[in-house]
Amino acid sequence: MDQTAPGVTGEVLVVTGMSGAGRSTVANALEDLGWYVVDNLPPQMIKPMLELSELAQEAVPRVAVVLDVRGRDLFERLPEVTRSLRDARHLRVMFLDASDDVLVRRFEAVRRPHPLQGDGTLVDGIRRERARLSRVRESADLVVDTSHSNVHQLTTKIADLFAESGAARHSVTVMSFGFKYGLPADADLVADMRFLPNPFWVEDLRSLTGEDESVRDYVLSQPGAREFLDAYTAALRPVLEGYQRENKRHSTVAIGCTGGKHRSVVMAREIAQRLDDVPGVTTRVAHRDLGRE
């Protein structure tokens, strides 16, 4: 049975971001999930395309439009177009990003110039694109950092974000990380576990990780650990409920320690388990830096 309200068709996702950040991978993943994907459509053509599909009585419930710097007027027209469509469609903008050094490595691996490189270097092209995209990034509904994701990991993340998930209205990724490797660029909320003693300095635990039972027991036995879990998950509940009211479909809660190997791994799993019973919310755990030396 069609649950779409009269006069309002299905979802529209605008996919944009930095060249080399994974737009093609995302487009393929969305297509596999049943989205109708249109690549490199000028922004001003989005509305006519959707209107034509409705006139033909073949409205597509989920449409993804991939835009990049090849669309010359993207940056001038995109805000105007998305504003005009939000009243008639459930429209979101997803911005794909990655660090400059990662983008350089990716372009060098495929031996292709950056579309804005011109007579300059790869770095020149990346900087020009980042400057032109700054306003688009700021206004995006969802920013996905792909710096630490390969093709398969990014595909999995898109499936987590956009696959049908029953009654769930909001997906939370609880991500452990190490501060010494930098903050996750796509984190919505960050908590610091460095107030707890570091298992690294316990000889029997140093070579283990937060996935090991002995490390978990050690971390959770420390003063303040369980008190933090109770207080933090209680504080997250109204935030997640508010995200649902605001139609925010995904958030990332980043839990950090020094190296992302012990304390943050334990606490990320504990937080995810405690959030599992929040109505309308599904959780997944990711360990960004667990495999690093």
Protein Blocks (a to p, Z undefined) as FASTA:
>chain_A
ZZbdehiacdddddeddehilpmmmmmmmmmnopacdehiafklmmmmmmmmmmnopacf
bdcddddfklmmlmmmmmmmmmmmmmmpccddddddddfklmmmmmmmnopacfklmmmc
fklmmmmmmmmmmmmmmmpmbdcdfklpcfklmmmmmmmmmgcehjafbdcddddddfkn
opafkbfbdcdfklpccfklpmklmmmcfkbmklmmmmmmpghklmmmmmmmmmmmmmmm
mmmmnopabdcdddddfkopmmmmmmmmmmmmmmmmgghiacddddfklmpZZ
